[in-house]
Amino acid sequence: MSIGGAQGNDASLGKVIGPSFAAIDMPDVIARLIETYIEQRHADERFIDTVRRIGIEPFKERVYATTD
């Protein structure tokens, strides 16, 4: 799983946040990424800009968090 890639004049490769997921788990993974983005973003900040500002750790922690 990788996040933070971009295309165009400001192109960059995404950074790997950890191992892959089964297809059935992807809706929950995407929801956790979006939740983290919404909590961490500044007003009018794009996802890529939030990732670049705070790094991948907050996303990684949320996505791979274990629930008891």
N, CA, C, O and CB atoms as a CASP TS submission, in Angstrom:
PFRMAT TS
TARGET T0000
AUTHOR 0000-0000-0000
METHOD Language model
MODEL 1
PARENT N/A
ATOM      1  N   MET     1       0.851  -1.174   0.000  1.00  0.00           N
ATOM      2  CA  MET     1       0.000   0.000   0.000  1.00  0.00           C
ATOM      3  C   MET     1       0.894   1.234   0.000  1.00  0.00           C
ATOM      4  O   MET     1       1.825   1.329   0.800  1.00  0.00           O
ATOM      5  CB  MET     1      -0.967   0.000   1.223  1.00  0.00           C
ATOM      6  N   SER     2       0.614   2.173  -0.892  1.00  0.00           N
ATOM      7  CA  SER     2       1.387   3.414  -0.918  1.00  0.00           C
ATOM      8  C   SER     2       0.434   4.598  -1.026  1.00  0.00           C
ATOM      9  O   SER     2      -0.666   4.488  -1.568  1.00  0.00           O
ATOM     10  CB  SER     2       2.401   3.414  -2.097  1.00  0.00           C
ATOM     11  N   ILE     3       0.884   5.735  -0.496  1.00  0.00           N
ATOM     12  CA  ILE     3       0.103   6.972  -0.568  1.00  0.00           C
ATOM     13  C   ILE     3       1.045   8.125  -0.875  1.00  0.00           C
ATOM     14  O   ILE     3       2.255   8.025  -0.671  1.00  0.00           O
ATOM     15  CB  ILE     3      -0.678   7.231   0.760  1.00  0.00           C
ATOM     16  N   GLY     4       0.482   9.212  -1.363  1.00  0.00           N
ATOM     17  CA  GLY     4       1.247  10.438  -1.518  1.00  0.00           C
ATOM     18  C   GLY     4       1.860  10.655  -2.876  1.00  0.00           C
ATOM     19  O   GLY     4       2.659  11.579  -3.032  1.00  0.00           O
ATOM     20  N   GLY     5       1.529   9.852  -3.870  1.00  0.00           N
ATOM     21  CA  GLY     5       2.066  10.075  -5.200  1.00  0.00           C
ATOM     22  C   GLY     5       1.321  11.182  -5.915  1.00  0.00           C
ATOM     23  O   GLY     5       0.183  11.499  -5.569  1.00  0.00           O
ATOM     24  N   ALA     6       1.955  11.761  -6.898  1.00  0.00           N
ATOM     25  CA  ALA     6       1.323  12.831  -7.672  1.00  0.00           C
ATOM     26  C   ALA     6       1.826  12.778  -9.106  1.00  0.00           C
ATOM     27  O   ALA     6       2.905  12.250  -9.378  1.00  0.00           O
ATOM     28  CB  ALA     6       1.610  14.221  -7.042  1.00  0.00           C
ATOM     29  N   GLN     7       1.044  13.326 -10.014  1.00  0.00           N
ATOM     30  CA  GLN     7       1.440  13.411 -11.413  1.00  0.00           C
ATOM     31  C   GLN     7       1.558  14.869 -11.821  1.00  0.00           C
ATOM     32  O   GLN     7       1.226  15.766 -11.047  1.00  0.00           O
ATOM     33  CB  GLN     7       0.433  12.674 -12.318  1.00  0.00           C
ATOM     34  N   GLY     8       2.024  15.099 -13.018  1.00  0.00           N
ATOM     35  CA  GLY     8       2.120  16.461 -13.533  1.00  0.00           C
ATOM     36  C   GLY     8       3.467  17.084 -13.270  1.00  0.00           C
ATOM     37  O   GLY     8       4.464  16.381 -13.104  1.00  0.00           O
ATOM     38  N   ASN     9       3.501  18.420 -13.230  1.00  0.00           N
ATOM     39  CA  ASN     9       4.755  19.143 -13.041  1.00  0.00           C
ATOM     40  C   ASN     9       5.384  18.890 -11.683  1.00  0.00           C
ATOM     41  O   ASN     9       6.597  19.023 -11.527  1.00  0.00           O
ATOM     42  CB  ASN     9       4.527  20.615 -13.218  1.00  0.00           C
ATOM     43  N   ASP    10       4.574  18.526 -10.702  1.00  0.00           N
ATOM     44  CA  ASP    10       5.061  18.263  -9.342  1.00  0.00           C
ATOM     45  C   ASP    10       5.005  16.761  -9.047  1.00  0.00           C
ATOM     46  O   ASP    10       4.619  16.354  -7.952  1.00  0.00           O
ATOM     47  CB  ASP    10       4.223  19.054  -8.295  1.00  0.00           C
ATOM     48  N   ALA    11       5.391  15.945 -10.026  1.00  0.00           N
ATOM     49  CA  ALA    11       5.268  14.491  -9.922  1.00  0.00           C
ATOM     50  C   ALA    11       6.129  13.919  -8.798  1.00  0.00           C
ATOM     51  O   ALA    11       7.236  14.390  -8.537  1.00  0.00           O
ATOM     52  CB  ALA    11       5.651  13.841 -11.241  1.00  0.00           C
ATOM     53  N   SER    12       5.595  12.900  -8.145  1.00  0.00           N
ATOM     54  CA  SER    12       6.342  12.184  -7.118  1.00  0.00           C
ATOM     55  C   SER    12       5.759  10.787  -6.971  1.00  0.00           C
ATOM     56  O   SER    12       4.584  10.558  -7.256  1.00  0.00           O
ATOM     57  CB  SER    12       6.307  12.946  -5.764  1.00  0.00           C
ATOM     58  N   LEU    13       6.585   9.867  -6.527  1.00  0.00           N
ATOM     59  CA  LEU    13       6.128   8.511  -6.252  1.00  0.00           C
ATOM     60  C   LEU    13       5.502   8.475  -4.871  1.00  0.00           C
ATOM     61  O   LEU    13       5.921   9.201  -3.969  1.00  0.00           O
ATOM     62  CB  LEU    13       7.292   7.493  -6.359  1.00  0.00           C
ATOM     63  N   GLY    14       4.501   7.629  -4.710  1.00  0.00           N
ATOM     64  CA  GLY    14       3.910   7.430  -3.398  1.00  0.00           C
ATOM     65  C   GLY    14       4.882   6.711  -2.488  1.00  0.00           C
ATOM     66  O   GLY    14       5.821   6.065  -2.953  1.00  0.00           O
ATOM     67  N   LYS    15       4.656   6.824  -1.196  1.00  0.00           N
ATOM     68  CA  LYS    15       5.499   6.134  -0.219  1.00  0.00           C
ATOM     69  C   LYS    15       4.749   4.918   0.316  1.00  0.00           C
ATOM     70  O   LYS    15       3.560   4.991   0.626  1.00  0.00           O
ATOM     71  CB  LYS    15       5.906   7.090   0.946  1.00  0.00           C
ATOM     72  N   VAL    16       5.454   3.819   0.417  1.00  0.00           N
ATOM     73  CA  VAL    16       4.859   2.588   0.919  1.00  0.00           C
ATOM     74  C   VAL    16       4.609   2.742   2.414  1.00  0.00           C
ATOM     75  O   VAL    16       5.516   3.076   3.176  1.00  0.00           O
ATOM     76  CB  VAL    16       5.772   1.361   0.628  1.00  0.00           C
ATOM     77  N   ILE    17       3.363   2.492   2.824  1.00  0.00           N
ATOM     78  CA  ILE    17       3.042   2.589   4.247  1.00  0.00           C
ATOM     79  C   ILE    17       3.037   1.225   4.920  1.00  0.00           C
ATOM     80  O   ILE    17       2.994   1.141   6.147  1.00  0.00           O
ATOM     81  CB  ILE    17       1.694   3.259   4.436  1.00  0.00           C
ATOM     82  N   GLY    18       3.079   0.165   4.138  1.00  0.00           N
ATOM     83  CA  GLY    18       3.108  -1.170   4.727  1.00  0.00           C
ATOM     84  C   GLY    18       2.624  -2.212   3.750  1.00  0.00           C
ATOM     85  O   GLY    18       2.467  -1.941   2.560  1.00  0.00           O
ATOM     86  N   PRO    19       2.388  -3.409   4.262  1.00  0.00           N
ATOM     87  CA  PRO    19       1.977  -4.510   3.393  1.00  0.00           C
ATOM     88  C   PRO    19       0.608  -4.277   2.765  1.00  0.00           C
ATOM     89  O   PRO    19      -0.164  -3.421   3.197  1.00  0.00           O
ATOM     90  CB  PRO    19       1.963  -5.804   4.171  1.00  0.00           C
ATOM     91  N   SER    20       0.340  -5.061   1.742  1.00  0.00           N
ATOM     92  CA  SER    20      -0.925  -4.934   1.025  1.00  0.00           C
ATOM     93  C   SER    20      -2.086  -5.498   1.836  1.00  0.00           C
ATOM     94  O   SER    20      -1.892  -6.100   2.892  1.00  0.00           O
ATOM     95  CB  SER    20      -0.840  -5.642  -0.323  1.00  0.00           C
ATOM     96  N   PHE    21      -3.283  -5.292   1.328  1.00  0.00           N
ATOM     97  CA  PHE    21      -4.508  -5.754   1.968  1.00  0.00           C
ATOM     98  C   PHE    21      -5.280  -6.629   1.003  1.00  0.00           C
ATOM     99  O   PHE    21      -5.089  -6.548  -0.211  1.00  0.00           O
ATOM    100  CB  PHE    21      -5.373  -4.567   2.437  1.00  0.00           C
ATOM    101  N   ALA    22      -6.142  -7.456   1.538  1.00  0.00           N
ATOM    102  CA  ALA    22      -7.064  -8.215   0.702  1.00  0.00           C
ATOM    103  C   ALA    22      -8.078  -7.245   0.105  1.00  0.00           C
ATOM    104  O   ALA    22      -8.398  -6.225   0.715  1.00  0.00           O
ATOM    105  CB  ALA    22      -7.778  -9.343   1.520  1.00  0.00           C
ATOM    106  N   ALA    23      -8.575  -7.554  -1.071  1.00  0.00           N
ATOM    107  CA  ALA    23      -9.541  -6.678  -1.738  1.00  0.00           C
ATOM    108  C   ALA    23     -10.748  -6.395  -0.853  1.00  0.00           C
ATOM    109  O   ALA    23     -11.279  -5.285  -0.876  1.00  0.00           O
ATOM    110  CB  ALA    23      -9.999  -7.301  -3.054  1.00  0.00           C
ATOM    111  N   ILE    24     -11.178  -7.349  -0.096  1.00  0.00           N
ATOM    112  CA  ILE    24     -12.358  -7.178   0.763  1.00  0.00           C
ATOM    113  C   ILE    24     -12.122  -6.147   1.863  1.00  0.00           C
ATOM    114  O   ILE    24     -13.076  -5.546   2.359  1.00  0.00           O
ATOM    115  CB  ILE    24     -12.750  -8.512   1.387  1.00  0.00           C
ATOM    116  N   ASP    25     -10.864  -5.934   2.249  1.00  0.00           N
ATOM    117  CA  ASP    25     -10.520  -4.978   3.309  1.00  0.00           C
ATOM    118  C   ASP    25     -10.347  -3.547   2.805  1.00  0.00           C
ATOM    119  O   ASP    25     -10.310  -2.613   3.606  1.00  0.00           O
ATOM    120  CB  ASP    25      -9.254  -5.416   3.992  1.00  0.00           C
ATOM    121  N   MET    26     -10.241  -3.365   1.495  1.00  0.00           N
ATOM    122  CA  MET    26      -9.921  -2.048   0.950  1.00  0.00           C
ATOM    123  C   MET    26     -10.930  -0.950   1.287  1.00  0.00           C
ATOM    124  O   MET    26     -10.501   0.177   1.536  1.00  0.00           O
ATOM    125  CB  MET    26      -9.802  -2.151  -0.520  1.00  0.00           C
ATOM    126  N   PRO    27     -12.231  -1.200   1.311  1.00  0.00           N
ATOM    127  CA  PRO    27     -13.137  -0.109   1.699  1.00  0.00           C
ATOM    128  C   PRO    27     -12.839   0.441   3.093  1.00  0.00           C
ATOM    129  O   PRO    27     -12.902   1.653   3.302  1.00  0.00           O
ATOM    130  CB  PRO    27     -14.576  -0.590   1.646  1.00  0.00           C
ATOM    131  N   ASP    28     -12.516  -0.430   4.046  1.00  0.00           N
ATOM    132  CA  ASP    28     -12.167   0.024   5.393  1.00  0.00           C
ATOM    133  C   ASP    28     -10.837   0.761   5.406  1.00  0.00           C
ATOM    134  O   ASP    28     -10.684   1.749   6.124  1.00  0.00           O
ATOM    135  CB  ASP    28     -12.112  -1.159   6.353  1.00  0.00           C
ATOM    136  N   VAL    29      -9.887   0.298   4.630  1.00  0.00           N
ATOM    137  CA  VAL    29      -8.581   0.954   4.544  1.00  0.00           C
ATOM    138  C   VAL    29      -8.739   2.367   3.990  1.00  0.00           C
ATOM    139  O   VAL    29      -8.179   3.318   4.534  1.00  0.00           O
ATOM    140  CB  VAL    29      -7.612   0.133   3.659  1.00  0.00           C
ATOM    141  N   ILE    30      -9.496   2.499   2.917  1.00  0.00           N
ATOM    142  CA  ILE    30      -9.727   3.816   2.316  1.00  0.00           C
ATOM    143  C   ILE    30     -10.444   4.733   3.309  1.00  0.00           C
ATOM    144  O   ILE    30     -10.109   5.912   3.423  1.00  0.00           O
ATOM    145  CB  ILE    30     -10.554   3.683   1.011  1.00  0.00           C
ATOM    146  N   ALA    31     -11.419   4.193   4.017  1.00  0.00           N
ATOM    147  CA  ALA    31     -12.142   5.001   5.015  1.00  0.00           C
ATOM    148  C   ALA    31     -11.191   5.504   6.094  1.00  0.00           C
ATOM    149  O   ALA    31     -11.297   6.658   6.512  1.00  0.00           O
ATOM    150  CB  ALA    31     -13.283   4.179   5.658  1.00  0.00           C
ATOM    151  N   ARG    32     -10.271   4.671   6.553  1.00  0.00           N
ATOM    152  CA  ARG    32      -9.309   5.084   7.579  1.00  0.00           C
ATOM    153  C   ARG    32      -8.361   6.148   7.055  1.00  0.00           C
ATOM    154  O   ARG    32      -8.011   7.077   7.783  1.00  0.00           O
ATOM    155  CB  ARG    32      -8.514   3.883   8.077  1.00  0.00           C
ATOM    156  N   LEU    33      -7.937   6.023   5.792  1.00  0.00           N
ATOM    157  CA  LEU    33      -7.086   7.050   5.194  1.00  0.00           C
ATOM    158  C   LEU    33      -7.829   8.382   5.122  1.00  0.00           C
ATOM    159  O   LEU    33      -7.272   9.429   5.451  1.00  0.00           O
ATOM    160  CB  LEU    33      -6.620   6.617   3.788  1.00  0.00           C
ATOM    161  N   ILE    34      -9.076   8.338   4.695  1.00  0.00           N
ATOM    162  CA  ILE    34      -9.870   9.565   4.586  1.00  0.00           C
ATOM    163  C   ILE    34     -10.121  10.178   5.960  1.00  0.00           C
ATOM    164  O   ILE    34     -10.044  11.397   6.114  1.00  0.00           O
ATOM    165  CB  ILE    34     -11.207   9.277   3.885  1.00  0.00           C
ATOM    166  N   GLU    35     -10.417   9.358   6.948  1.00  0.00           N
ATOM    167  CA  GLU    35     -10.620   9.870   8.312  1.00  0.00           C
ATOM    168  C   GLU    35      -9.387  10.599   8.813  1.00  0.00           C
ATOM    169  O   GLU    35      -9.488  11.674   9.404  1.00  0.00           O
ATOM    170  CB  GLU    35     -10.973   8.725   9.270  1.00  0.00           C
ATOM    171  N   THR    36      -8.226  10.013   8.575  1.00  0.00           N
ATOM    172  CA  THR    36      -6.972  10.634   9.005  1.00  0.00           C
ATOM    173  C   THR    36      -6.764  11.964   8.287  1.00  0.00           C
ATOM    174  O   THR    36      -6.394  12.962   8.905  1.00  0.00           O
ATOM    175  CB  THR    36      -5.779   9.691   8.741  1.00  0.00           C
ATOM    176  N   TYR    37      -7.002  11.966   6.991  1.00  0.00           N
ATOM    177  CA  TYR    37      -6.866  13.191   6.208  1.00  0.00           C
ATOM    178  C   TYR    37      -7.787  14.288   6.748  1.00  0.00           C
ATOM    179  O   TYR    37      -7.344  15.418   6.954  1.00  0.00           O
ATOM    180  CB  TYR    37      -7.176  12.916   4.727  1.00  0.00           C
ATOM    181  N   ILE    38      -9.040  13.973   6.975  1.00  0.00           N
ATOM    182  CA  ILE    38     -10.004  14.968   7.451  1.00  0.00           C
ATOM    183  C   ILE    38      -9.597  15.526   8.808  1.00  0.00           C
ATOM    184  O   ILE    38      -9.734  16.724   9.058  1.00  0.00           O
ATOM    185  CB  ILE    38     -11.404  14.356   7.537  1.00  0.00           C
ATOM    186  N   GLU    39      -9.099  14.660   9.681  1.00  0.00           N
ATOM    187  CA  GLU    39      -8.677  15.106  11.016  1.00  0.00           C
ATOM    188  C   GLU    39      -7.424  15.976  10.973  1.00  0.00           C
ATOM    189  O   GLU    39      -7.274  16.876  11.798  1.00  0.00           O
ATOM    190  CB  GLU    39      -8.427  13.902  11.910  1.00  0.00           C
ATOM    191  N   GLN    40      -6.531  15.724  10.032  1.00  0.00           N
ATOM    192  CA  GLN    40      -5.220  16.371  10.019  1.00  0.00           C
ATOM    193  C   GLN    40      -5.088  17.553   9.060  1.00  0.00           C
ATOM    194  O   GLN    40      -4.153  18.343   9.189  1.00  0.00           O
ATOM    195  CB  GLN    40      -4.194  15.368   9.678  1.00  0.00           C
ATOM    196  N   ARG    41      -5.982  17.686   8.125  1.00  0.00           N
ATOM    197  CA  ARG    41      -5.809  18.701   7.089  1.00  0.00           C
ATOM    198  C   ARG    41      -6.063  20.114   7.607  1.00  0.00           C
ATOM    199  O   ARG    41      -6.757  20.330   8.600  1.00  0.00           O
ATOM    200  CB  ARG    41      -6.733  18.413   5.927  1.00  0.00           C
ATOM    201  N   HIS    42      -5.474  21.057   6.893  1.00  0.00           N
ATOM    202  CA  HIS    42      -5.780  22.470   7.085  1.00  0.00           C
ATOM    203  C   HIS    42      -6.911  22.810   6.117  1.00  0.00           C
ATOM    204  O   HIS    42      -7.155  22.071   5.163  1.00  0.00           O
ATOM    205  CB  HIS    42      -4.508  23.388   6.848  1.00  0.00           C
ATOM    206  N   ALA    43      -7.586  23.902   6.356  1.00  0.00           N
ATOM    207  CA  ALA    43      -8.685  24.303   5.475  1.00  0.00           C
ATOM    208  C   ALA    43      -8.204  24.371   4.023  1.00  0.00           C
ATOM    209  O   ALA    43      -7.146  24.930   3.735  1.00  0.00           O
ATOM    210  CB  ALA    43      -9.264  25.671   5.916  1.00  0.00           C
ATOM    211  N   ASP    44      -8.982  23.805   3.130  1.00  0.00           N
ATOM    212  CA  ASP    44      -8.693  23.806   1.686  1.00  0.00           C
ATOM    213  C   ASP    44      -7.400  23.092   1.305  1.00  0.00           C
ATOM    214  O   ASP    44      -6.877  23.334   0.217  1.00  0.00           O
ATOM    215  CB  ASP    44      -8.627  25.215   1.193  1.00  0.00           C
ATOM    216  N   GLU    45      -6.870  22.227   2.157  1.00  0.00           N
ATOM    217  CA  GLU    45      -5.627  21.503   1.856  1.00  0.00           C
ATOM    218  C   GLU    45      -5.954  20.198   1.137  1.00  0.00           C
ATOM    219  O   GLU    45      -6.840  19.452   1.556  1.00  0.00           O
ATOM    220  CB  GLU    45      -4.818  21.219   3.157  1.00  0.00           C
ATOM    221  N   ARG    46      -5.239  19.934   0.066  1.00  0.00           N
ATOM    222  CA  ARG    46      -5.419  18.683  -0.677  1.00  0.00           C
ATOM    223  C   ARG    46      -4.796  17.517   0.087  1.00  0.00           C
ATOM    224  O   ARG    46      -3.940  17.708   0.950  1.00  0.00           O
ATOM    225  CB  ARG    46      -4.796  18.792  -2.088  1.00  0.00           C
ATOM    226  N   PHE    47      -5.245  16.297  -0.249  1.00  0.00           N
ATOM    227  CA  PHE    47      -4.724  15.094   0.388  1.00  0.00           C
ATOM    228  C   PHE    47      -3.196  15.028   0.269  1.00  0.00           C
ATOM    229  O   PHE    47      -2.500  14.808   1.260  1.00  0.00           O
ATOM    230  CB  PHE    47      -5.362  13.841  -0.236  1.00  0.00           C
ATOM    231  N   ILE    48      -2.687  15.218  -0.943  1.00  0.00           N
ATOM    232  CA  ILE    48      -1.242  15.130  -1.170  1.00  0.00           C
ATOM    233  C   ILE    48      -0.483  16.142  -0.322  1.00  0.00           C
ATOM    234  O   ILE    48       0.602  15.839   0.175  1.00  0.00           O
ATOM    235  CB  ILE    48      -0.922  15.349  -2.649  1.00  0.00           C
ATOM    236  N   ASP    49      -1.031  17.325  -0.151  1.00  0.00           N
ATOM    237  CA  ASP    49      -0.361  18.349   0.646  1.00  0.00           C
ATOM    238  C   ASP    49      -0.357  17.980   2.126  1.00  0.00           C
ATOM    239  O   ASP    49       0.611  18.256   2.835  1.00  0.00           O
ATOM    240  CB  ASP    49      -1.037  19.707   0.445  1.00  0.00           C
ATOM    241  N   THR    50      -1.429  17.362   2.587  1.00  0.00           N
ATOM    242  CA  THR    50      -1.470  16.895   3.972  1.00  0.00           C
ATOM    243  C   THR    50      -0.437  15.800   4.187  1.00  0.00           C
ATOM    244  O   THR    50       0.283  15.814   5.186  1.00  0.00           O
ATOM    245  CB  THR    50      -2.876  16.382   4.336  1.00  0.00           C
ATOM    246  N   VAL    51      -0.358  14.856   3.264  1.00  0.00           N
ATOM    247  CA  VAL    51       0.633  13.770   3.370  1.00  0.00           C
ATOM    248  C   VAL    51       2.039  14.346   3.398  1.00  0.00           C
ATOM    249  O   VAL    51       2.861  13.929   4.214  1.00  0.00           O
ATOM    250  CB  VAL    51       0.489  12.772   2.194  1.00  0.00           C
ATOM    251  N   ARG    52       2.323  15.280   2.535  1.00  0.00           N
ATOM    252  CA  ARG    52       3.666  15.880   2.489  1.00  0.00           C
ATOM    253  C   ARG    52       3.978  16.654   3.773  1.00  0.00           C
ATOM    254  O   ARG    52       5.123  16.668   4.226  1.00  0.00           O
ATOM    255  CB  ARG    52       3.790  16.816   1.274  1.00  0.00           C
ATOM    256  N   ARG    53       2.976  17.289   4.351  1.00  0.00           N
ATOM    257  CA  ARG    53       3.191  18.100   5.554  1.00  0.00           C
ATOM    258  C   ARG    53       3.398  17.241   6.800  1.00  0.00           C
ATOM    259  O   ARG    53       4.308  17.505   7.586  1.00  0.00           O
ATOM    260  CB  ARG    53       2.011  19.036   5.768  1.00  0.00           C
ATOM    261  N   ILE    54       2.559  16.211   6.988  1.00  0.00           N
ATOM    262  CA  ILE    54       2.621  15.434   8.234  1.00  0.00           C
ATOM    263  C   ILE    54       3.350  14.101   8.083  1.00  0.00           C
ATOM    264  O   ILE    54       3.664  13.453   9.081  1.00  0.00           O
ATOM    265  CB  ILE    54       1.226  15.179   8.741  1.00  0.00           C
ATOM    266  N   GLY    55       3.622  13.685   6.841  1.00  0.00           N
ATOM    267  CA  GLY    55       4.274  12.404   6.617  1.00  0.00           C
ATOM    268  C   GLY    55       3.273  11.250   6.609  1.00  0.00           C
ATOM    269  O   GLY    55       2.069  11.459   6.762  1.00  0.00           O
ATOM    270  N   ILE    56       3.774  10.049   6.431  1.00  0.00           N
ATOM    271  CA  ILE    56       2.893   8.886   6.301  1.00  0.00           C
ATOM    272  C   ILE    56       2.556   8.211   7.628  1.00  0.00           C
ATOM    273  O   ILE    56       1.628   7.405   7.693  1.00  0.00           O
ATOM    274  CB  ILE    56       3.525   7.883   5.393  1.00  0.00           C
ATOM    275  N   GLU    57       3.294   8.530   8.674  1.00  0.00           N
ATOM    276  CA  GLU    57       3.086   7.829   9.949  1.00  0.00           C
ATOM    277  C   GLU    57       1.657   7.897  10.489  1.00  0.00           C
ATOM    278  O   GLU    57       1.122   6.859  10.878  1.00  0.00           O
ATOM    279  CB  GLU    57       4.012   8.390  10.973  1.00  0.00           C
ATOM    280  N   PRO    58       1.013   9.064  10.532  1.00  0.00           N
ATOM    281  CA  PRO    58      -0.365   9.092  11.045  1.00  0.00           C
ATOM    282  C   PRO    58      -1.316   8.214  10.228  1.00  0.00           C
ATOM    283  O   PRO    58      -2.224   7.596  10.784  1.00  0.00           O
ATOM    284  CB  PRO    58      -0.882  10.522  11.058  1.00  0.00           C
ATOM    285  N   PHE    59      -1.110   8.160   8.928  1.00  0.00           N
ATOM    286  CA  PHE    59      -1.937   7.312   8.068  1.00  0.00           C
ATOM    287  C   PHE    59      -1.637   5.840   8.337  1.00  0.00           C
ATOM    288  O   PHE    59      -2.545   5.017   8.461  1.00  0.00           O
ATOM    289  CB  PHE    59      -1.698   7.648   6.575  1.00  0.00           C
ATOM    290  N   LYS    60      -0.364   5.532   8.423  1.00  0.00           N
ATOM    291  CA  LYS    60       0.063   4.156   8.688  1.00  0.00           C
ATOM    292  C   LYS    60      -0.489   3.664  10.032  1.00  0.00           C
ATOM    293  O   LYS    60      -1.006   2.550  10.126  1.00  0.00           O
ATOM    294  CB  LYS    60       1.606   4.060   8.676  1.00  0.00           C
ATOM    295  N   GLU    61      -0.378   4.484  11.050  1.00  0.00           N
ATOM    296  CA  GLU    61      -0.876   4.100  12.378  1.00  0.00           C
ATOM    297  C   GLU    61      -2.365   3.802  12.343  1.00  0.00           C
ATOM    298  O   GLU    61      -2.810   2.819  12.935  1.00  0.00           O
ATOM    299  CB  GLU    61      -0.592   5.204  13.397  1.00  0.00           C
ATOM    300  N   ARG    62      -3.140   4.632  11.660  1.00  0.00           N
ATOM    301  CA  ARG    62      -4.596   4.440  11.597  1.00  0.00           C
ATOM    302  C   ARG    62      -4.944   3.196  10.790  1.00  0.00           C
ATOM    303  O   ARG    62      -5.785   2.399  11.205  1.00  0.00           O
ATOM    304  CB  ARG    62      -5.279   5.675  10.980  1.00  0.00           C
ATOM    305  N   VAL    63      -4.307   3.032   9.654  1.00  0.00           N
ATOM    306  CA  VAL    63      -4.644   1.922   8.768  1.00  0.00           C
ATOM    307  C   VAL    63      -4.280   0.573   9.382  1.00  0.00           C
ATOM    308  O   VAL    63      -5.029  -0.394   9.246  1.00  0.00           O
ATOM    309  CB  VAL    63      -3.939   2.088   7.434  1.00  0.00           C
ATOM    310  N   TYR    64      -3.143   0.507  10.051  1.00  0.00           N
ATOM    311  CA  TYR    64      -2.672  -0.783  10.588  1.00  0.00           C
ATOM    312  C   TYR    64      -2.972  -0.947  12.085  1.00  0.00           C
ATOM    313  O   TYR    64      -2.480  -1.876  12.725  1.00  0.00           O
ATOM    314  CB  TYR    64      -1.167  -0.923  10.353  1.00  0.00           C
ATOM    315  N   ALA    65      -3.778  -0.039  12.629  1.00  0.00           N
ATOM    316  CA  ALA    65      -4.139  -0.155  14.049  1.00  0.00           C
ATOM    317  C   ALA    65      -4.894  -1.468  14.282  1.00  0.00           C
ATOM    318  O   ALA    65      -5.714  -1.885  13.464  1.00  0.00           O
ATOM    319  CB  ALA    65      -5.007   1.066  14.504  1.00  0.00           C
ATOM    320  N   THR    66      -4.606  -2.081  15.372  1.00  0.00           N
ATOM    321  CA  THR    66      -5.334  -3.297  15.738  1.00  0.00           C
ATOM    322  C   THR    66      -6.478  -2.929  16.643  1.00  0.00           C
ATOM    323  O   THR    66      -6.342  -2.083  17.526  1.00  0.00           O
ATOM    324  CB  THR    66      -4.410  -4.325  16.424  1.00  0.00           C
ATOM    325  N   THR    67      -7.587  -3.558  16.423  1.00  0.00           N
ATOM    326  CA  THR    67      -8.742  -3.341  17.286  1.00  0.00           C
ATOM    327  C   THR    67      -8.945  -4.570  18.138  1.00  0.00           C
ATOM    328  O   THR    67      -8.907  -5.702  17.655  1.00  0.00           O
ATOM    329  CB  THR    67     -10.013  -3.025  16.462  1.00  0.00           C
ATOM    330  N   ASP    68      -9.162  -4.325  19.412  1.00  0.00           N
ATOM    331  CA  ASP    68      -9.348  -5.448  20.330  1.00  0.00           C
ATOM    332  C   ASP    68     -10.809  -5.738  20.544  1.00  0.00           C
ATOM    333  O   ASP    68     -11.154  -6.654  21.290  1.00  0.00           O
ATOM    334  CB  ASP    68      -8.679  -5.171  21.662  1.00  0.00           C
TER
END
